[in-house]
């Protein structure tokens, strides 16, 4: 009987491995079809469940003089950085270092005039819910190099904009996606913590999850594994440096690391994982997009709820989302400005 059980166990093991290999081949076929049709240069896509079972596929070109695409290839993840910033906010609130309803003026220098309207102040949660009343971008952002548009946007310019800006609507009144707002949120949290945004993300999120190859500043290893970004015409683009607004889109990462982050968002055991769950909770309407939690977008369609965010920089488009009911997450990383959101949603169906 023991021998028979052993045979059954081995059979189940091989069945699981075969299923994962089959799924990988299916995903690679999807990537191949898109790239071969001119809808991408290179792509890496993967899924993970709460137990850590992963499926990863890659196809296409990493760009000139780059290593072949795989789970270690480095991409700019753009605005997916925003959900890391939301996790930091939830973490700092849990520790009592900030309160979600704190006005941001509490943590900025007294010389900065923070705009308000009808007696309503911009709070930390307003910035995370994208309803602060601040515009998508500041009007004093005049890049010297349009191919790296955020690089020379400084804290001084940010403070100058805040001090003279007049809000068009009350804080909390309406959803309006704002890179400025989430960049400002990360800056405020870094001031409160007394360290750089990158150091704060590393300490509170990256190190606990063993995300060794996620950073803002490229390490030598990351530079070696970098997939070159391209525009829709196939031209190699310059990597972005996001300056004072880095919390809105400055992180670079790999598929291996992003699946670790995705898996943690599916789990409920562990302090960090429980904090992540709070960021997924629906807080307000996000217009035709769906609903918003703490930076996470929530879409309900055909009986399925997907919590997600995407990202885009000068040469990359990325997507991260998960279905909590299924216990499944998906990540799509591309090194061109062809969108891939539809593929991300499809991987969760």
Secondary structure, DSSP 4 states (H G I P E B T S, - for coil): -HHHHHHHHHHHHHHHHHHHHHHHHHHHHHHHHHHHTTS-SEEEEEEEETT--EEEEEEE---TT-PPPSTT-EEE-GGGHHHHHHHHHHHHHHTTS--TT-BGGGTS-TT----EETTEEPBHHHHHTT-SS--SS-TT---SSGGGTTTT--HHHHHHHHHH---SS-TTSS----HHHHHHHHHHHHHHHTS-HHHHHIIIIITTTT-TT-BSSPPHHHHHTBPPPB-TTS-B-PPP--GGGGGGT--EEEHHHHHHHHHHHH--SSHHHHHHHHHTS--EE-GGG-EESSS-EEEEETTEEEEEEEEE-SS-EEEEEEETTTTEEEEEEESBSS--HHHHHHHT-
